[in-house]
Amino acid sequence: MRNVSTEVKGDKLIVTMDIGKAALQGAPPSASGKTKLVATTGGALAISMPNGSAGSLSLAINLMLKP
């Protein structure tokens, strides 16, 4: 993961990404070079089910800056 944090609070999934000036300026170019990759989970991230519920959750996020 890069610049992404997750937290489960009760029945809510809280996703936090820094979109401040330093994060935007320090973002590396994407593979194509057309955008900058500000934050990514780097593929599917397993998320704990709230209150021990059955099943599974996964999260995949890419936050890109298009100049």
C-alpha positions in Angstrom: 0.0 0.0 0.0 1.1 3.5 -0.7 -0.5 6.5 1.1 -3.6 4.5 2.1 -4.8 3.5 5.6 -7.9 1.7 6.5 -9.8 1.2 9.8 -13.0 -0.6 10.7 -15.0 1.3 13.3 -18.2 -0.6 14.1 -20.0 -1.0 10.8 -18.0 1.6 9.0 -14.8 1.2 6.9 -12.7 4.4 7.1 -10.3 4.9 4.3 -7.7 7.7 4.6 -5.5 9.1 1.8 -3.2 12.1 2.0 -4.0 14.6 -0.8 -1.8 17.4 0.6 0.7 19.3 -1.5 3.6 17.1 -0.5 1.8 13.9 -1.3 0.7 15.2 -4.7 4.2 16.5 -5.6 5.9 13.3 -4.4 3.6 11.0 -6.3 5.4 8.7 -8.8 4.3 8.5 -12.4 1.9 5.7 -13.4 3.1 2.8 -15.6 1.8 4.7 -18.7 3.3 8.0 -17.5 0.0 9.8 -18.2 -0.9 10.3 -14.5 0.8 10.3 -11.1 -0.2 7.6 -8.6 -1.0 9.5 -5.4 -2.3 6.5 -3.4 -2.9 2.8 -4.1 -3.8 -0.4 -2.2 -1.5 -2.2 -4.7 -4.3 -4.7 -5.6 -7.0 -6.2 -3.5 -6.8 -5.6 0.2 -8.6 -8.0 2.6 -11.0 -6.1 5.0 -12.2 -7.6 8.2 -16.0 -8.2 8.4 -17.7 -6.1 11.1 -18.8 -8.0 14.2 -17.5 -11.3 13.0 -20.0 -11.6 10.2 -19.5 -14.4 7.7 -18.1 -13.7 4.2 -15.1 -11.6 3.0 -14.6 -8.1 1.8 -11.8 -6.8 -0.5 -10.9 -3.3 -1.4 -8.9 -2.0 -4.4 -8.2 1.7 -4.8 -6.0 3.8 -7.1 -6.0 7.6 -6.6 -4.4 9.3 -9.6 -3.5 12.8 -10.4 -4.0 13.9 -14.0 -1.9 16.9 -14.8 
